[in-house]
Amino acid sequence: MPAGTRVRWAVVSATSVALLATGCGSGGSSSGGPSDASKTFTYQSSEPQNPLQPANANETGGGRIVQNLFKGLADYDPSNGKLRMQVADKIDTSDAQTYTVTMKSGWTFHDGTPVTAKSFVDAWNWAASTKNNQINSSWFGDIQGYADVHPQSGSPTSDTMSGLTVQDDTHFTIKLTNKVSYFPYKLGYVAFSPLPEGFYKDPAGYGQKPVGNGPYEFVSWDHNSQVVTKTFANYQGVDKPKNGGVVFKMYTTAEAAYADLQSNNLDVMDQVPPSALANYKNDLGDRAIDAPQGAIQNVGFTLYQPEWQGADKAKVRQGLSMAIDRNTITKTVLQGSRASASAWVAEGVEGYKAGTCGDFCTYNPDKAKQLIQEGGGVPGNSLKITYNADGGHKEWVDAVCNSIRQATGVNCSGDPKTDFKTARAAITGHQINGMFRTGWVQDYPLNANFLADVYRTGAASNDTGYSSPEFDKLSTEADQAASIQDTATGYQQAEAQLATDMPAIPLWYYRTNSGFSTKVQNVTFDSFGNPAWTQVEVKG
């Protein structure tokens, strides 16, 4: 995700292999006092890009809100990152192609209507259809019949995917076009959430006032200010809330959020701004968070523009990557809080392979200039990097541009957009030129998520417009591998193609550098960069 987000392996498969834990943790909990389970806490957020529909949230602003309002068949245990069952009791398969879902009884939506097998099947069919323009529709591409509801061109020939069959209220089957050994891990992604019957009568209205089945129910949305939720009393999940709800407060700058945190006007931060990295641990003491995160920061190219197309321009992109002094920027501007990237997959993720980027991720001004010259130069000898000004990115974007300018003579400057929503709209709407900030927080802890869901032709989060027949072929072969380990190895081969084409430049791997106020306790973060929402306690 964008959006930047695994204890028992409840799926019986031909391989029966569980993915490894992904290094979840926290910097402190500041616990010990009495708490009041009726009280809400505030969280630093940004205005969602899209309506609050599960298949329409692939960025953190909307994604983190939606994942608290809805709950799917499974999610990921924040303590170790492993898949855990939620609405599902079990997900069985004998061949990694046909999966039988057995659901738990007693789940309801926030409006009191029951969550049934049909709630999932109808929601997935609706989300996959081109008619409904859901940004995460490609997540359903593994399911047999997806091409009928979402053809590459023309109108759908069906409203339903043939691979989904309801057996009764608590059982349904999922048949995939091909074998996908890790498919149950994808089911933890929020796009696979169920929807209530009332949704289909007014999807737009429900996008503004969603009705889910998650631990928190929607109260209000004051656009560009806050989204208020409250605990759902009849929540049936394994993660019962220990608080009264979450208020997602929208901030236009990370600095303002940090100031509010220090004055107890904000309870939990997303990330402290670069300007605070040097001192936040001293400022917050045992309320400072420094935890691993399965995430990476990149800058992408607008490959849909003619001036960036062709094999020669791949050399230009490789040269620009070599013009970035990652080690110096991470040590100085980012105060050692990031590690220089040498691949397109984050550290700690199953299938991560250091060095995939090769020399192209090593600072070398002479080679950078040579490659740029061989590729015909940067169009107009000028670059802009688009980014959201509310995310604490200015300092490192300026540093990247300075490095490129000093190493190659190419003019480079930042192109700030007011907030995350505005920046994402410009990026997904292809309204920018040259380069843009892009990052990825794992949706599930496998390298496939960082590769197929970002760089496969037509993928929901393929913002660069990258399309490589070789990458697509290797990705498909990896999906059909017999085991998760073989899938991870196959995707490593696909990742090697990115070094040749350089659709995006990997910069550094994230950590969660955050903190919380004196009003809350038991605050921990998972490897998705999210707090364990339901476990936060508000002091009495």
N, C-alpha and C positions, 0 to 999 in steps of 0.2 A: 504494500500500500504505500500507497500509497501512501497511503495509506496507507510509512508504515506503516497480522499479528497474531496439548501434546502431552493411578496414573496408569492406568492399565490399558494395554493395547487390546481393545475389545473387538477388533476385526480379525476374523479367522480367514486367512488368505493362503494361497499356495506357498507363499514365502514366509508368512508369519514373522516379518521383520519389523521391529519398531525403530523409528528414527531416534537418533541420539538426542539427549537433552542439550539445550542450546545456551547454557550459561546464564540462566536467569539469576537475578539477585537484587540487592539494594545496598544503599550506603548507610542506612540506619532506620530505626522505627520510632524512636523517642516515645516508647510506650511505658505504661505503668500506672496511669491515672484512670479514674472512672470515666466511662463514656456514656453518651446518650444516643441510642439507636434511632431516635426520631429526628435528629438534626441532620441537615444537609451540609455538604462541603462544596467549595468552589474550585474549579479547575481552569487553567489557562487554555483557551481555545481560539479558533478563528472561525469566521463566518463560513458555513458550508457552501461549497460551490453549486450544489444541486439540491433539489427537494430531498427530504429525508426518507428515501425509498431504499431498501437494502441493496438492490442491484444498480443503484445510481450513485453510490458513494465509494469512490476509489481514491479519495484523498483524506488526509488526517482530520481536517475540520469536520466534515460530515461523517466520516467513517467511525470515529471514536464515539460520536453521539449515537449513531445507528446501532453499533455493536452492543450498546447498553440497553437500547429499547427492544431489540430483537435477540432471539437465541435460536440457533439451528440445531441440527442433529447432534453436533459435537462442537467442542471448542478446544482451547489449549490451556492446560494447567499453568497458571502463572508461576508456580514454584519450580517447574522443571521443563516447561515448554512442550510436554508430551500431549498427544491427543487424549481427550477424555469425552465420554459420552454425556450428552445433555438430554435433548428430547428423545434421542435414540437410546434404546436399551442395548442393541447390538447391531452391527453391520457385517453381514456374512458374505463370503464369496468362496468359490472353489476354483475359479479360473481367472480372477482379476479382471473379468469383463462384465459379468452379471453380478450385481450386488443386491442382496435382500435386506431391507431395513425393517427392523422390529422396533416400534416406538413404545415409550412408556405411556401409561394412561394418566389422566388427571391434569395434563397441561391445558391451560386456557390462554386466550388472548386477553389483553387489558380490558376489552369490552365484555368479557365473560363468555364469549363463544369458544367452543372447543378447538384445540389444535389437533388436526387429523392428518392422515396420510395425504388426503386430497388438498389440505392446506399447503403442503410442500409441493406437490406435483403441479397444482394450478399456478402457484407462485413462480416456479421455475419456467414453466411454459410461457407465462406472461413476460417474464424478464428476458427470455431468450429471443422473443419475437422482434423482428426489425420494426414492427408497427409501433412499438412502445419506446424505442430510442433510449434504451438503458445502457449506460456506459460500460457496465460489467457484463454485457450479454455474452461476450466470448468465453466467459468462465464455464458456460454450459456446452461448449464446443465438443467435449468428449462424448456427450450423450447421443445415442443413435437417434437420428431424425432431426438433429440440430440444423442441418442444411435445408430442411423443408420449412422450418420456421424462420431461418436466418440465411437465405441464399446470398451468395456473393453479389448477385445482381438480380434485378427484377423483384417481383412481389412474392411473398411466402405462398407456398402451395398447401400449407397446413397450419392450424393454430396450436397443434400439440406435437410433441416429440414422441416418436414411436417407442423410444427406449424407456419411457416412464409408464408404469402400470400400477394402478391402485388395486390392492387385493381386498383390503377391508380398512376400517378406521385406523388400525395401528400397524398395517403392513403395506409396503410397496416395494417394487423392484426397479432397479436402474440398470439398463443394458447399455454398455458403451459401444461405440463404433469399433474400437480396438482395445486391447488390454492396456490398463493403466494401473500398475501395481500400487501406486501411492494415492489413488483417487480418494480414499477416505480422508486423507489429510487435507485435501482441497475442500471437503465438505465443512470444515471448520471456518471457512471464509464467510463473511456476513452476507454475500450475495445469495447464498443458499438458504436464507431464512424463509420461514413460512409467512403467508399473508392471510388476514381474515377475509371472509366473504365480502364484507362491506367495502373493502378496498377497491374492488373492480367497478363499483358504481361511480366512484369519484377518485381516481388515482391522484389527480392534481391536489385535491383537497386533503387527501390522506398524506401527501408529501409534505404538506404544511402542518398537519396535525396527525402524526403517525400513531397507529394503534399496533403495538407489537405484542410480544410474549416474553420479553426479557425481564431482567431483575428490576428495571426502572421503567415507569410509564411517563409519557409525555404530559407536561403541564402547560407550557407556553413557549413561544419563540418570538422574542423581541429582536427583529433582524438587526444585525451588526452590533448587538448589545449582549444578549445572552439567550441560552436555551435552558429552561428549568425542567427538571425531572423529579419524580418522587418514587420511593420504593413501592414496588407492586406487591401487595400483601399476599397474593395467591401464587407467587412465583414458585415453580417446582424444581428449579435447577439445583445443582449440588453446591453452588456458591451463593448461599443466602446472604443478602446485604446486612451489614452490621451498622449501617447508617440510614438516614432518611431520604437520601437522594443526592444527585449531583447537579450543580448549577455550572453550566459551561459558559464562562465569561469570555467575550471577544475582546482581544487587544490588538491595537494597531502597531505596537512596538513591543519587543521583548523586554526592553528596558523599563517600560511602564509596568509590565507585569511583575518584573523583579522588584521594583519599588513597592508595589502593592503587597508582594509576598513578605518583604521585610517589615511592612507596617501592619501585617495581619489582615489585610483587605483581600488577600488571595490565599487559598489554603494549599493548593498543590500546583507546581509549575510543570510545564511541558519540558522546556530546556532553558537554562539560564543563558543570557546573551553573551557573546564573545567578550564584551567589555567587563563582565563579571567573573569570567572563568578563573582569573588569577586569585581572586579573593573570596569566592562564594563559600568555600569550605570554612574559612575563618569567620565569615559573616554569619553562617548558619549553624556551625558546630555539628552536633549529632543529628541535625535536621537536614544536612546536605546529603544528596544522593549522587553516587558515582557507580553506575552499574553497566554491565555488558549489554549491548543491543545489537540485534541482527539487522543492521542497516548500513547503507552506503550513500555517500554524496557523489553525484556526477554532474557534469555539464553536457547537455545534449546538443545536437546540431539539427537544423531544419532541412533534413534531407529531401523533403518534398519540394524544395525550391531548386530550379534547374541549375543555378550557379553552384550548388553543393553536390551535384550528381556526377557520376563517372568515377572510374578507377583512379584517375589522377588526383581528384579531390580527397580520396582516402589518404593519400600521402600528406596532403595539407593538414588533415585532421590529426594524423599521427605526429606531424611536426609540432602542431600546437600543443599536443599532450606532452611532448618532450620539452616544451618551453616553460612548463609549470614546475616550479621548485616546491614540490609537495612537502618535503622534509622541513624546509625552513618555515613555510606557512603554518604547518601543524604545530611546530615547536614555539613559534612566536605569536602569531595572530590568534591561534587556537589554544595556546598555553598548554600544549602537550595533551589535550583532551581528545585528540583524534590520532589514528594511525594511518600513515600513507597507504593508499590502495595500490595493489599490483594485479588486481583482477576485478571482474564485474560482479562477483558474488561476495557477500559479507563474510568476515571471519566468524567461525563458530557454527556456520550453517553446514548441514550434511552436503558433501560434494564440493566444498570450498577447496580451491587449488591455488595456492600462492604462485605468483609469477606468470599467470596466463597472459598478462599484458606485455610481458617481456621487456625489452629495452624501451618500448614506447611509453612506459610509465616511469622512466628514469630521466631525471633532468639532464639535458645535454644541449646547450644553446647552439653549438656549431651544427650538430646533426639536425636540430629543429629547423634552422634556417635552410639547410640543404634540402630537406624534405619538402618544405613549403615552396621553395623555388622550383623543385622538380615537378611539383603538382600544379604549377601555374599560378601560385600565389593565392592569398586570401582575397575573395571578391572585394574590390574597392580598397584593399589593404586596410580594412577597418572592421572591427568586431564590436558587437554589443552583447552582453550577457544579461538576459532578462531574469529578474528575481523578485520575490515578494519582500517588500520593505518591512513587514511586520514580523519577520522570522529571525532577525539577528544575523542576516547574511551579508550586509554591506561590507563589513571589514574584510571577510575572506574573498568576496568577489573583487573588491578593489585590489587585494593582494595578488589574486590570480591574474588580473589584467595587467598590473604592474610587472609581474614576472614575464608575461607574454611580450609586453612592449619592450622591456629591457633586453630580452633574449633575442628577439626577432625583428624589432622595429615596426611590427604591426600595431596600428592604433587599436586600443581596446578600452572599453569603458562599461560600467554597469548601467543597466536599464531597469531602475526600480519601478515596480508597480505597487500601488497603495497597500494592498493586502493579498493574502493567499488566494482568495476567491478570484480577484481580478487577474492575478498572474496566471492562475490555472485556466481561466476562461480564454486568455490571450494565447496560451500554449496549445490547448486543445482545439481552439478555433483557428489555429494556424495564422495568427495575426502578428507574428513577430518575425524578425529577420536574424539569421545567424546562429546564435547560441542561447541556451536558457538553463537555469538551475533546475536540476531534477534529482530526486533521491528516491530510495526505495527501502521501505521497512518490510521485513518478511511478513507474508500472509500465512505461510506455513514454512517450517524450517528445512527446506530442501532447495538445492541450487536451481531446480526447475523453475521455482517461483521468481527468482531474480533474472531468469533468462527467457523462458517461453512467454511469461506474462508481460514482458517488457519489449522483447526484440523479435518475437515471431510476427510474421506478416499479419496485419489486421488485429493484433492483440489489443485488449482494452486499454492498456497503458503504454502502447507503442506511440509515444508522442513525437518521436523523431521522423516517423514515416519510413523507417528502415525496412527493407524487404530483400532478403537473401535466400534464393532457392536452396543453397547449400546449408545454411543455418536451419531453415525449415525442415529439410530432409533429415538432418542429424537430430533435431529436436523430436520429430515424429518417431524415429527409430528408438530414441531414448525412452519415450513414453511407453513404448511397447515392450520394453525389456522385461525379463522374467522376475527381477527383484528390484527393490529400492536401491541397493548398492549398484546394480547394473545400470539403472536409470541415472544415478548420480554420475557414474563414469561416462555414460553416453552424453550427458549434458556438458561435461568437461570438454568433450570433443567439439560440441557445438560452440561453446564459449571461445574456443581458439579461433573461430571464424571472426569473432568480434575484433580481435587484434588486427586482422587483415583489413577489415572495413571501418573500424573505429566510428560507429554511429554515435557513441557518447564516450566522454573521457572520464574514467574513474579517478576520483580525487582522494577520498579518505573514508575510513570506516568510522562509524559513530560509536559513541558511548552515551548513555543517559546521564547527563549532568543536570541535576534538578535539585529540588528542595521543597520543604513544606513548612507551613506556619506552626505557631505554638498552639493552635486551636485543634490540631488533629494529631493522631498517632497511628501506629501500625501501618505506615505507608511504605510499601515495597513496589518495585517496578519489575516487569517481566522483560524478556528478551525482544519483545515487540516494541519496547519503549512506552508501554502503557502502565499506569499504576494498577495494582490489583484492586479495581474499583470497589467491589463489594466488601472488601476487607478493611477499608479505611474506617477508622473510628473517630468520631467527633467528641471531644472532651466535654464532660458534663459541667 
